[in-house]
């Protein structure tokens, strides 16, 4: 049921930012072509790295290769409902960038991450 809703949301609309489900190779393989563009990602929490700066939310994508959502701002990190992120699927919107050869999304605002 939740997976069906997620698939419908991931389909999006033609004028919306591309919507991709992490962990679905046919969709995540498109991420490299979207470098510099705003996307919406759907996924679930693999782990969080709250130590140091920047902080990272790692979402399940490929085995032993979670997808990083980077949070530079401490106030944004504090505004995230971390218990909800751990318990539910998440939707994250942001610009796809690359750091040291690895794709990532930088979270600009806590409102760009939703568990609803």
C-alpha positions in Angstrom: 0.0 0.0 0.0 2.7 2.5 1.0 4.8 1.3 -2.0 1.9 1.9 -4.4 1.4 5.4 -3.1 5.2 6.0 -3.4 5.2 4.8 -7.0 2.2 7.1 -7.9 4.0 10.1 -6.3 7.2 9.2 -8.0 5.5 9.3 -11.4 5.0 13.1 -10.8 3.7 15.4 -13.5 5.5 16.5 -16.7 6.3 20.0 -15.4 7.4 19.0 -12.0 11.0 18.2 -10.9 11.9 14.6 -11.7 10.8 12.2 -9.0 12.9 9.1 -8.4 12.7 6.1 -6.1 16.0 5.3 -4.5 16.8 1.6 -4.7 15.1 1.2 -8.1 18.0 0.9 -10.6 15.9 2.0 -13.6 15.2 5.3 -11.8 18.4 6.0 -9.8 20.5 5.4 -12.9 19.0 8.6 -14.3 20.5 10.7 -11.4 23.8 11.4 -13.2 21.9 12.9 -16.1 20.2 15.3 -13.6 23.3 16.8 -12.2 22.6 20.5 -11.3 18.8 20.0 -11.5 16.2 19.9 -8.8 14.8 16.4 -8.1 12.6 14.8 -5.6 13.8 11.5 -4.2 11.8 8.8 -2.3 13.5 6.5 0.0 14.0 5.1 3.5 16.7 5.7 6.1 19.9 3.6 6.1 21.6 5.7 8.8 22.4 9.2 10.0 25.7 10.8 10.5 25.2 13.6 13.1 28.9 13.9 14.0 30.9 16.7 12.4 30.0 19.0 9.6 28.3 18.6 7.3 25.7 16.2 8.8 24.4 13.5 6.5 21.2 11.5 6.2 22.0 8.3 4.3 19.1 6.8 2.4 18.9 3.2 1.2 19.9 2.9 -2.5 22.4 0.3 -3.5 23.9 -2.4 -1.2 26.7 -0.9 0.9 26.3 2.4 -1.0 23.6 4.6 0.6 22.6 7.9 -1.1 23.8 10.9 0.9 21.5 13.9 1.7 23.9 16.6 3.0 22.8 19.1 5.7 25.3 22.0 6.3 23.1 24.1 8.5 22.7 23.2 12.2 19.3 24.8 12.5 18.0 22.8 9.5 19.4 19.6 11.1 17.6 20.4 14.4 14.3 21.1 12.6 14.2 17.6 11.1 11.9 15.1 12.8 14.6 12.4 13.0 12.2 9.9 14.7 9.8 10.2 11.8 12.7 9.9 9.3 13.7 6.6 11.0 10.2 5.2 11.0 8.8 6.2 7.6 9.5 6.6 3.9 10.9 10.1 3.2 10.6 12.5 0.3 13.6 14.8 -0.2 13.8 17.6 -2.7 17.1 19.4 -3.7 19.7 19.9 -6.4 21.7 16.9 -7.5 25.4 17.7 -7.0 28.6 15.7 -7.0 31.3 15.5 -4.3 34.5 13.4 -4.8 32.8 11.5 -7.7 29.7 10.6 -5.7 26.2 12.1 -6.3 24.4 13.7 -3.5 21.6 16.1 -2.7 22.1 19.1 -0.3 19.1 19.8 1.9 18.6 23.6 1.9 15.6 23.6 4.3 13.9 21.2 6.7 10.8 21.7 4.6 12.5 20.0 1.7 12.3 16.7 3.6 8.9 15.2 4.4 7.7 12.0 5.9 4.1 12.6 5.0 
